[in-house]
Amino acid sequence: MAFAVGYAELNINPPLGIFVHGYYIERFAEGFLDDLMASCMALRCSDKTILLIAVDNCLIKTSVADSYRTKIAQTTGVEENCIFICASHTHTGPEVSDLPTMAENILEYTQFLGRRLSDVAALALADLQPAKMGFAQGWAPERVAYIRRYKMKDGTTMTCPLIDDPNIDHPIGTLDQRVNVLRFDRESGNSIVLVNYGLHADTINGNLISADWPGAMRSTLEKALDGTKCMFFPGAEGDVGSTNVHPKPGDMNDTEISFDNEMKSPGMARFVGRALAGTVLQVYDKVAYVDVESIDCLRQTLKLPTNMPTAEQLPLAHEYKKLHEEGRDDLIPYEAMELTTVVAEALRMCDLEHGPEFIDLTLTGVRLGNIALVGIPGEPFTDIGVGIKDTEGWDLILPCALTNGSQGYFPMQSAFDEGGYEARTSRYKAGVAERIIQGGKELLEKMKK
């Protein structure tokens, strides 16, 4: 069978009152800024079928993602290892969990989302049509993304320091501003554009449900491109945010500084979404069409040592965890992002108090002709994406964060040496990023035609 593509999307809005995931503070949904969606692109070539699923959610635990893939496979007949579920990382979406101790509305929503993903996959398969694929790479404009980790003049490292803090010296790292674009044109029905870019979907804050800037980008593109649907897969975004710590004139338009020192508002989400939609529009009509004569999906599992606490660290960790769970963060002697850091670090230590010493981390590779997607189950730093993209022999490589699970941050070796929120809260020991780059390259080598 020639290359064929199907597409479907479904609304996945949660009930009001559900816990809103994304921060270490309690938030409960009070309303909606815009809809949350799940979309699926079914791809078939010869005897192989692959499902690419995008979900407006902060993150989906690996155990939950595995259960979703099992159910989708049972419902559709598609091989479980050929199902690629990617969360957008919006910080204004509902909690998803399979823990029996969770609130009833969270468990009900988790089951509801699983049914919707099975449904959207079935609908996409029913929509399969002959198609062609093109690819392009754009460049994100200024004022959209910034490395959010900074070396301070006093020698410390901070994630999201105060705006115009005189102690800021320089950002730690270099942005990867490449915006990956895949375009799928079908004989009839909508075309689909898949966008891949590394930037936190965290520009709104508050208690209103929203797809954040990926939703604004999708709606902007779909209005501008009649007959086109848009999907978004986040790239390597673990150390990238949208806040300029040295604002230029206009940067504060229609936005405000949030509790964690970042620029957030619906207006900020609209700005970022529109700006990145503009990047896609610049290259959409000039994609290079390529033959897709075969497709494939492979997985590779890495066994990684965990960042277990020492006996000396545990008493304070338990104290901070207890205060946080009792709603007494005011008794922890930190504020803003520093408070978030010590709370998250304490929770990590308590969670790993009794191990395990190693955790399996599975990468998922998808090959579409000479285009590759590499799914990573967590939040990789920018340099992981760059390292994987540098693999030779491919027309385009799309590193995709939060794919088939979420297992935390994956900082570079240097970040563990420097400190900061992501490294202090990571469940893995130093070296995890370099192992992921190596594993990604090995996976790409196995997938080559």
C-alpha positions as CSV (number, residue, x, y, z in Angstrom):
1,M,0.0,0.0,0.0
2,A,1.3,3.5,-0.9
3,F,1.9,6.0,1.9
4,A,-1.4,7.0,3.5
5,V,-2.4,9.4,6.3
6,G,-5.5,9.8,8.4
7,Y,-6.3,12.5,11.0
8,A,-8.8,13.1,13.8
9,E,-9.2,15.3,16.8
10,L,-11.4,15.3,19.9
11,N,-12.1,17.6,22.8
12,I,-10.6,16.5,26.1
13,N,-11.8,19.2,28.5
14,P,-11.9,18.2,32.1
15,P,-14.6,18.9,34.7
16,L,-14.4,22.1,36.8
17,G,-12.8,21.7,40.2
18,I,-10.1,19.2,39.0
19,F,-6.6,19.8,40.2
20,V,-4.5,21.8,37.7
21,H,-1.1,20.3,37.2
22,G,2.1,22.3,36.7
23,Y,3.4,23.8,39.9
24,Y,4.0,22.9,43.5
25,I,1.0,24.9,44.6
26,E,-2.7,24.0,44.7
27,R,-4.8,25.2,41.8
28,F,-8.3,23.9,40.9
29,A,-10.0,24.5,37.6
30,E,-12.4,27.4,37.7
31,G,-13.2,27.8,34.0
32,F,-11.7,27.7,30.5
33,L,-9.7,30.1,28.4
34,D,-9.8,27.7,25.5
35,D,-10.3,24.0,24.7
36,L,-7.9,21.2,25.4
37,M,-7.6,18.8,22.4
38,A,-6.2,15.4,21.5
39,S,-5.3,14.8,17.9
40,C,-4.0,11.7,16.1
41,M,-2.3,11.2,12.8
42,A,-2.4,7.6,11.5
43,L,0.4,6.7,9.1
44,R,0.4,3.6,6.9
45,C,2.8,2.3,4.4
46,S,3.0,-1.3,3.1
47,D,2.1,-3.5,6.1
48,K,3.2,-1.0,8.8
49,T,0.9,1.4,10.7
50,I,2.0,4.1,13.2
51,L,-0.1,6.4,15.4
52,L,1.2,9.8,16.3
53,I,-1.0,11.3,19.1
54,A,-0.7,14.8,20.6
55,V,-2.4,15.6,23.9
56,D,-3.0,18.9,25.6
57,N,-1.7,18.0,29.0
58,C,1.3,18.9,31.2
59,L,2.6,15.3,31.4
60,I,1.4,11.7,31.4
61,K,3.1,9.3,33.8
62,T,4.8,6.4,32.1
63,S,2.6,3.9,33.7
64,V,-0.5,5.8,32.5
65,A,0.9,6.2,29.0
66,D,1.7,2.5,28.9
67,S,-1.9,1.6,29.9
68,Y,-3.2,4.0,27.2
69,R,-1.1,2.5,24.5
70,T,-2.2,-1.0,25.5
71,K,-5.8,0.0,25.3
72,I,-5.4,1.8,22.0
73,A,-3.6,-1.3,20.6
74,Q,-6.5,-3.5,21.7
75,T,-9.0,-1.2,20.2
76,T,-7.3,-0.5,16.9
77,G,-5.1,-3.5,16.2
78,V,-2.1,-1.3,15.8
79,E,1.1,-2.7,17.4
80,E,1.6,-1.2,20.9
81,N,5.2,-0.2,20.2
82,C,4.0,1.8,17.2
83,I,2.0,4.2,19.3
84,F,3.6,7.6,20.0
85,I,1.8,9.7,22.6
86,C,3.2,13.2,23.2
87,A,2.0,15.7,25.8
88,S,2.2,19.4,25.0
89,H,3.3,20.3,28.6
90,T,0.7,23.0,29.1
91,H,0.8,24.1,32.8
92,T,-2.9,24.9,32.7
93,G,-4.2,21.3,32.2
94,P,-5.6,18.7,34.6
95,E,-3.8,16.2,36.7
96,V,-3.6,12.7,35.2
97,S,-2.8,9.8,37.5
98,D,-3.5,6.1,38.2
99,L,-2.7,6.3,41.9
100,P,-5.7,5.1,43.9
101,T,-5.0,7.8,46.5
102,M,-5.8,10.5,44.0
103,A,-9.1,12.5,44.1
104,E,-12.0,10.7,42.4
105,N,-12.4,13.4,39.7
106,I,-8.7,12.9,38.7
107,L,-9.1,9.1,38.4
108,E,-12.3,9.6,36.4
109,Y,-10.7,12.1,34.1
110,T,-7.7,9.7,33.6
111,Q,-10.0,7.0,32.5
112,F,-12.0,9.4,30.3
113,L,-8.8,10.6,28.6
114,G,-7.8,7.0,27.8
115,R,-11.2,6.4,26.1
116,R,-10.8,9.6,24.1
117,L,-7.3,8.6,22.9
118,S,-8.6,5.2,21.8
119,D,-11.5,6.9,20.0
120,V,-9.3,9.5,18.3
121,A,-7.0,6.8,17.1
122,A,-9.8,4.8,15.7
123,L,-11.2,7.8,13.9
124,A,-7.8,8.7,12.4
125,L,-7.5,5.1,11.1
126,A,-10.9,5.4,9.5
127,D,-9.7,8.5,7.7
128,L,-6.6,7.1,5.9
129,Q,-6.0,8.5,2.5
130,P,-3.1,8.5,0.0
131,A,-0.7,11.3,0.9
132,K,2.6,12.9,0.3
133,M,5.0,14.4,2.9
134,G,7.2,17.5,2.9
135,F,9.6,18.9,5.4
136,A,11.1,22.3,6.2
137,Q,13.0,24.1,9.0
138,G,12.2,27.6,10.1
139,W,13.8,29.9,12.7
140,A,12.0,31.2,15.7
141,P,11.8,35.0,16.0
142,E,13.4,37.0,18.9
143,R,11.5,37.6,22.1
144,V,9.9,34.1,22.0
145,A,12.3,31.9,23.9
146,Y,15.2,32.3,26.4
147,I,17.5,30.0,28.2
148,R,16.0,30.1,31.7
149,R,19.1,29.1,33.8
150,Y,21.5,31.8,34.8
151,K,24.9,32.1,36.3
152,M,24.8,34.8,39.0
153,K,27.6,37.2,39.8
154,D,27.9,35.6,43.2
155,G,28.8,32.3,41.6
156,T,25.4,30.6,42.2
157,T,23.1,29.2,39.5
158,M,19.4,30.1,39.4
159,T,16.4,29.1,37.3
160,C,14.1,32.0,36.6
161,P,15.8,34.7,38.6
162,L,14.1,38.0,39.4
163,I,13.5,40.3,36.5
164,D,16.5,42.8,36.2
165,D,18.2,41.2,39.2
166,P,21.6,43.0,39.3
167,N,23.1,39.7,40.4
168,I,22.4,38.1,37.0
169,D,25.6,37.5,35.0
170,H,24.7,35.4,31.9
171,P,22.4,32.6,30.7
172,I,23.9,29.1,30.8
173,G,23.5,27.6,27.4
174,T,22.6,28.5,23.8
175,L,19.1,28.4,22.3
176,D,18.2,26.0,19.5
177,Q,15.9,28.2,17.5
178,R,15.2,25.7,14.7
179,V,11.5,25.0,14.2
180,N,10.9,21.6,12.6
181,V,7.9,21.4,10.2
182,L,6.3,18.4,8.6
183,R,3.5,18.8,6.1
184,F,1.2,16.1,5.0
185,D,-1.0,16.7,1.9
186,R,-3.8,14.2,1.2
187,E,-5.8,13.4,-1.9
188,S,-8.9,14.8,-0.2
189,G,-9.6,16.2,3.2
190,N,-7.4,18.4,5.4
191,S,-3.7,18.7,5.1
192,I,-1.8,18.3,8.4
193,V,1.2,20.3,9.6
194,L,3.2,18.9,12.5
195,V,5.3,21.5,14.4
196,N,8.2,20.6,16.7
197,Y,10.0,23.2,18.8
198,G,11.7,23.3,22.2
199,L,9.9,25.7,24.6
200,H,8.0,25.3,27.8
201,A,4.2,25.7,27.4
202,D,4.0,27.7,30.5
203,T,3.0,31.3,29.6
204,I,-0.4,31.6,31.4
205,N,-0.6,30.5,35.1
206,G,-3.8,30.7,37.1
207,N,-6.9,28.5,37.5
208,L,-8.3,28.6,34.0
209,I,-7.9,25.6,31.7
210,S,-5.9,26.4,28.5
211,A,-3.8,24.7,25.9
212,D,-1.3,27.6,26.4
213,W,0.7,28.9,23.5
214,P,0.6,25.6,21.5
215,G,-3.2,26.1,21.3
216,A,-2.8,29.7,20.2
217,M,-0.3,28.6,17.5
218,R,-2.6,25.8,16.3
219,S,-5.6,28.1,16.0
220,T,-3.6,30.8,14.3
221,L,-2.3,28.4,11.7
222,E,-5.6,26.7,11.1
223,K,-7.3,30.1,10.5
224,A,-4.5,31.2,8.1
225,L,-4.3,27.9,6.2
226,D,-7.7,27.0,5.0
227,G,-8.1,23.2,5.0
228,T,-5.1,22.5,7.2
229,K,-4.9,21.0,10.7
230,C,-2.0,21.5,13.1
231,M,-0.4,19.2,15.6
232,F,2.4,20.1,18.1
233,F,5.1,18.0,19.6
234,P,7.4,19.8,22.1
235,G,11.1,19.6,21.4
236,A,14.0,19.7,24.0
237,E,12.5,22.3,26.3
238,G,13.8,21.4,29.8
239,D,15.9,24.6,30.2
240,V,13.9,27.0,27.9
241,G,11.2,29.5,28.9
242,S,9.6,32.6,27.5
243,T,10.8,35.2,30.0
244,N,13.3,37.9,29.1
245,V,15.0,38.7,32.5
246,H,16.1,42.0,31.0
247,P,12.9,43.2,29.3
248,K,13.0,45.4,26.3
249,P,10.4,48.1,25.6
250,G,7.1,46.3,24.8
251,D,8.1,43.0,26.4
252,M,5.7,43.6,29.3
253,N,2.7,44.4,27.0
254,D,-0.4,42.4,28.1
255,T,1.6,40.4,30.6
256,E,2.7,40.4,34.2
257,I,5.3,38.8,36.5
258,S,4.0,35.6,38.1
259,F,4.8,34.1,41.5
260,D,7.8,32.2,40.0
261,N,9.4,35.3,38.4
262,E,8.2,34.6,34.8
263,M,6.1,36.6,32.3
264,K,2.7,35.0,32.1
265,S,-0.8,35.9,30.9
266,P,-3.2,34.9,28.1
267,G,-1.6,37.7,26.2
268,M,1.8,36.1,26.5
269,A,0.5,32.8,25.2
270,R,-1.2,34.6,22.3
271,F,2.1,36.4,21.4
272,V,4.2,33.2,21.5
273,G,1.7,31.2,19.6
274,R,1.3,33.9,16.9
275,A,5.0,34.4,16.6
276,L,5.7,30.7,16.1
277,A,2.8,30.4,13.7
278,G,4.5,33.1,11.7
279,T,7.6,31.0,11.5
280,V,5.6,28.0,10.2
281,L,3.9,30.2,7.6
282,Q,7.2,31.4,6.3
283,V,8.2,27.9,5.3
284,Y,4.9,26.1,4.8
285,D,4.6,26.7,1.0
286,K,8.3,25.8,0.4
287,V,8.5,22.4,2.0
288,A,10.7,19.8,0.3
289,Y,8.5,16.9,-0.7
290,V,10.1,13.5,-0.3
291,D,9.1,10.0,-1.1
292,V,7.9,7.9,1.8
293,E,8.4,4.3,0.6
294,S,8.6,2.7,4.1
295,I,8.0,3.6,7.7
296,D,9.1,2.0,11.0
297,C,9.0,2.4,14.7
298,L,11.6,1.1,17.2
299,R,12.2,1.4,20.9
300,Q,15.4,1.4,23.0
301,T,15.5,1.1,26.8
302,L,18.3,2.6,28.8
303,K,19.0,1.5,32.4
304,L,20.0,4.7,34.4
305,P,21.2,5.2,38.0
306,T,18.9,7.3,40.2
307,N,19.7,10.4,42.2
308,M,19.1,8.8,45.6
309,P,19.5,11.0,48.7
310,T,22.2,10.6,51.4
311,A,21.2,9.8,55.0
312,E,22.3,13.3,55.9
313,Q,19.9,14.9,53.4
314,L,16.8,13.1,54.5
315,P,15.8,14.8,57.8
316,L,15.5,18.2,56.2
317,A,13.8,16.7,53.1
318,H,11.1,15.1,55.3
319,E,10.6,18.3,57.2
320,Y,10.1,20.4,54.0
321,K,7.8,17.7,52.5
322,K,5.7,17.7,55.7
323,L,5.4,21.5,55.7
324,H,4.5,21.6,52.0
325,E,1.8,18.9,52.3
326,E,0.3,20.8,55.3
327,G,0.1,24.0,53.3
328,R,2.8,25.7,55.4
329,D,5.3,26.7,52.7
330,D,5.6,30.1,54.5
331,L,7.7,28.3,57.2
332,I,10.3,27.1,54.6
333,P,12.9,29.9,54.4
334,Y,12.8,30.5,50.7
335,E,10.5,32.3,48.2
336,A,9.6,32.3,44.5
337,M,11.6,29.9,42.4
338,E,14.0,29.1,45.2
339,L,11.0,27.8,47.2
340,T,9.8,25.7,44.3
341,T,13.3,24.3,44.0
342,V,13.8,23.2,47.6
343,V,10.2,21.8,47.8
344,A,10.7,19.8,44.6
345,E,14.1,18.6,45.7
346,A,12.7,17.4,49.0
347,L,9.9,15.5,47.3
348,R,12.5,13.9,45.0
349,M,14.6,12.8,47.9
350,C,11.7,11.4,49.9
351,D,10.4,9.6,46.8
352,L,13.8,7.9,46.2
353,E,14.6,7.3,49.9
354,H,14.3,3.5,49.4
355,G,15.3,3.4,45.8
356,P,15.2,2.1,43.2
357,E,18.8,2.4,42.4
358,F,18.1,2.2,38.6
359,I,15.2,3.2,36.4
360,D,14.5,2.1,32.9
361,L,14.0,4.9,30.4
362,T,12.6,4.0,27.0
363,L,13.2,6.1,23.8
364,T,10.8,5.7,20.9
365,G,12.0,6.2,17.4
366,V,9.7,6.7,14.3
367,R,11.0,6.7,10.8
368,L,9.0,8.2,7.9
369,G,11.2,7.7,4.9
370,N,14.4,9.6,5.7
371,I,12.7,11.7,8.5
372,A,13.0,10.6,12.1
373,L,11.2,11.4,15.4
374,V,12.9,10.5,18.6
375,G,10.6,10.4,21.6
376,I,12.0,11.0,25.1
377,P,9.8,10.3,28.1
378,G,10.6,13.5,30.1
379,E,12.1,17.0,29.7
380,P,15.4,17.0,28.0
381,F,17.7,20.0,28.0
382,T,18.3,21.9,24.7
383,D,21.7,20.3,24.2
384,I,20.2,16.8,24.2
385,G,18.0,17.9,21.2
386,V,21.0,19.4,19.5
387,G,23.1,16.3,20.1
388,I,20.5,14.0,18.6
389,K,19.8,16.3,15.7
390,D,23.5,16.3,14.8
391,T,23.3,12.6,13.8
392,E,24.3,12.3,10.2
393,G,22.3,10.6,7.4
394,W,18.8,12.1,7.9
395,D,16.9,14.8,6.1
396,L,15.4,16.0,9.4
397,I,15.3,14.8,13.0
398,L,12.6,15.8,15.5
399,P,13.5,15.2,19.1
400,C,10.2,15.1,21.0
401,A,9.9,15.6,24.8
402,L,7.3,14.0,27.1
403,T,6.7,11.1,24.7
404,N,5.1,7.8,26.0
405,G,5.6,9.0,29.6
406,S,7.2,11.5,31.8
407,Q,10.2,10.7,34.0
408,G,11.3,14.2,35.0
409,Y,14.2,16.5,33.9
410,F,17.2,15.4,32.0
411,P,19.9,18.0,32.7
412,M,23.4,18.0,31.1
413,Q,26.4,17.0,33.1
414,S,27.4,20.6,33.5
415,A,24.1,21.5,35.1
416,F,24.6,18.9,37.9
417,D,28.0,20.6,38.5
418,E,26.4,24.1,38.6
419,G,23.1,23.3,40.4
420,G,19.7,24.9,39.8
421,Y,16.1,23.7,39.9
422,E,16.3,21.1,37.1
423,A,19.4,19.3,38.3
424,R,18.5,19.4,42.0
425,T,15.1,17.9,41.3
426,S,16.1,15.3,38.6
427,R,15.5,11.7,39.5
428,Y,18.8,10.7,37.7
429,K,22.5,11.0,38.5
430,A,24.7,13.2,36.4
431,G,25.4,11.7,33.0
432,V,21.7,11.0,32.1
433,A,21.7,13.6,29.3
434,E,24.8,12.2,27.6
435,R,23.3,8.6,27.9
436,I,20.1,9.8,26.2
437,I,22.1,11.4,23.3
438,Q,24.1,8.2,22.8
439,G,20.9,6.1,23.0
440,G,19.1,8.4,20.6
441,K,22.0,8.1,18.1
442,E,22.0,4.4,18.4
443,L,18.3,4.2,17.9
444,L,18.6,6.4,14.7
445,E,21.3,4.1,13.4
446,K,19.1,1.1,13.9
447,M,16.2,2.8,12.0
448,K,18.2,3.7,8.9
449,K,16.9,2.2,5.7
